[in-house]
Amino acid sequence: MPENDPRIEQLLKKLDELQRRQDDFNDEISSIRHEIRHIQGQEPENIPEREEMPAAGSLSLKLEAEEKQKKNRFSGFIKTDLEKFIGENLMNKIGILITIIGVAIGARYAIDKELISPFMRIMLGYGVGGGLLFFAARLKDEIPNFSAVLFSGAMAVFYIITFAAFSFYGLMGGLPAFLLMVFITLITVAGSLYYNREVVAHIGLVGAYAVPFLVGGDGPASTLFIYMGIINVGVLTAAIYKYWKLLTYSAFAFTWLIYGTWQQTDYAPADELFTALLFSLIFFIIFYLTALTYKVLREQVFKRGDVWLILANAFVFYGFGYAILNGHEAGSSWLGAFTAGNAIIHFAAAVLVYRAGLSDKNLFYLVAGLAVTFFTIAIPVELDGNWITLLWTGEAAILFWIGRSQQITFYEKMAHPILALAFISLLFDWNSAYPLFEMEQLEAGFTALFNIYFFTSLFFISAISFICWKDYSSENLPSLYQNIANDRLIRQLIQLTLIIAVYFAFRLEIQGWFNQLFIDSKVTAHTDETSGNRDILRFSTLGVFNYTMIFISALIMVSIRWLKQKDIGFILFVLVVICTVLFFENGLSELGRLKESYLNPSEYEPYTAGVFHIGIRYISFLFLGLMLYATHRLAHQDYLEGNLKIAFDALLHVTVLWILSNELILWIDLSTSADPYKLGLTILWAVYALLIIALGIKTAKKHLRVGAIALLGITLLKLFFYDIAHLDAVSRTIVFVTLGILLLLASFLYNRFSKEVK
């Protein structure tokens, strides 16, 4: 770029202006500092004189000097900053910790060896703490950092000695020890706030957690927990004034770790149930308040660390409480009330946060979400069976209604996982009621459509239908899950859940009705438990197929009338294919067994087979035809762009040929003809292929003609490799002549209508 480019001059002028502004800011900052120190009675620091701005031409030299300074910064840090950090900061903290540990070990040694009396041990301990406190006071002005470390060490020593005097030696009563610890805690909190250093609180408060384990002893657990509670109150008090996250996290971790270790190793359920529950509740409330207080009082935004602290505290408390109650003979009956109590606590906290009127609503949603979560958990803990599904379903519907009507996305998002839980619970309800084995255990029997399981299904269907209706009637709201694609996915999953619920609600009632008939058939026949009219179960299978075909037909008509979506059309067609294939495989085989019962009544005793054993097949064929008609309507919809027409033609003609073949076999059996199926099937397939060729020529559908030719090829293979070996001379003559004539007719059609074929 040329040196006289005008843009260089413009950029240099802009850089000079920014540098002048920065100098003005530096002057103002120095002036404010000077004023502060003047008010505090200290000597004002020298205000640096304002540097003269270099000329634009010398600016490049200044930038080069700054680059050299940056290169030497790391080596300077190694030589000065690291040494300063170790000497002034790290060494005193390590030293005070070692001192505290030394006092604890010395006290332990004196206890074990009985070197001095208990009273002297306590006095010496207070003397060590007093000495540290004396030097901390003397050095607070000269070396405030070092003084702060000495002060925190003194407080930790006072904690040690007071705990030992009360718990190990009995030199101090419960009330004096409690009051003294409260006083020490207050002094520690005040000192940490005075020094404005988190390390004071860390060593003085958090460090005190190690005291009972360093000193040892076998005092009661309640003493240890009171001691810990007092320390945690100190942490809470500090949290009111300072947002020291590390202090809170450390206290939280040590408290629940100590409590959990005791609960796993030394807890005696028969004697310490009240102690365990009481102190877990106290710790939970203290840390709950600690997490909320500072942010609420100062109306600050809650960050990820705050959220995790609240969540961890809530679920750790609930986990310990649940384990304690569940392991107690009488406490296990209170698990539901305990879970509901958790929900009430979080609900009360949500009310208080809401009344505080914070601009950051995320805290309210978090606490309210915990209330909803524990209420949701309380339902299966306290109740059984259908009540779980009913309450979860109602809860999901209410949350969705509140979220959508008040446009509060949090509640709407909460409704979705609860709705999923309700659906899973509904699946468990179905699995526990409708299988034949489960129904055989029912003393009162099963009444179709008038039972609690069907009512539960209807309630779930009503609730999810309400959700779908509210969602459909307010589609123009902002995106709930970041983008429209995610919103659409959630909407489709809810709609799919509705379809599944409706389908299985009535299908299972059909199965249940037939299962009850089968159970009754055992009693009616006065037979042993392993018997029963198995044909009733076959009618059950066919009834389910008939219902499924009606249901799919209804879905197709709804899709054609209202949805008109290409992807849904393809999915429905796949369902039709699957249903048809399953009917061929299972439905026709059940029809065959019913036919055998009708044709061989002696093998069916003591039951009787009627004409309906044969007539049921035509009812099934009717519903199959209805489903194929609906599929025909679907395949010719414009929004599918003709992509399903060929596939539908293939499905239709395969189905028709399969049904005709099955009917031929039936009527051969009914006529008691000795001729095997081979002759009739071969002629039938050839005739049908000829008809398809004619239809393909008439409708100008090449795929039909090609399919018919393939069918003729299969028929010829069947004739030469299967039929010819099992037919007599007359039958072979008939089939060969007939097939030959049909092939000639097919060729005639191709030649006669060659123009149409082209």
Secondary structure, 3 states (H helix, E strand, C coil): CCCCCHHHHHHHHHHHHHHHHHHHHHHHHHHHHHHHHHHCCCCCCCCCCCCCCCCHHHHHHHHHHHHHHHHCHHHHHHHHHHHHHHHHHHHHHHHHHHHHHHHHHHHHHHHHHCCCCHHHHHHHHHHHHHHHHHHHHHCCCCCHHHHHHHHHHHHHHHHHHHHHHHHCCCCCCHHHHHHHHHHHHHHHHHHHHHHCCHHHHHHHCHHHHHHHHHHCCCCCHHHHHHHHHHHHHHHHHHHHHCCCHHHHHHHHHHHHHHHHHHHHHCCCHHHHHHHHHHHHHHHHHHHHHHHHHHHHHCCCCCCHHHHHHHHHHHHHHHHHHHHHHHCCCCHHHHHHHHHHHHHHHHHHHHHHHHHHCCCCCHHHHHHHHHHHHHHHHHHHHHCCCHHHHHHHHHHHHHHHHHHHHCCCHHHHHHHHHHHHHHHHHHHHHHHHHCCHHHHHCCCCCCCCCCCHHHHHHHHHHHHHHHHHHHHHHCCCCCCCCCCHHHHHHHHHHHHHHHHHHHHHHHHHHHHHHHHHHHHHHHHHHCCCCCCCCHHHHHHHHHHHHHHHHHHHHHHHHHHHHHHCCHHHHHHHHHHHHHHHHHHHHHHHHHHHHHHHHHHCHHHHCCCCCCCHHHHHHHHHHHHHHHHHHHHHHHHCCHHHCCCCHHHHHHHHHHHHHHHHHHHHHHHHHHCCCCCCHHHHHHHHHHHHHHHHHHHHHHHCCHHHHHHHHHHHHHHHHHHHHHHCCCCCHHHHHHHHHHHHHHHHHHHHHHHHCHHHHC
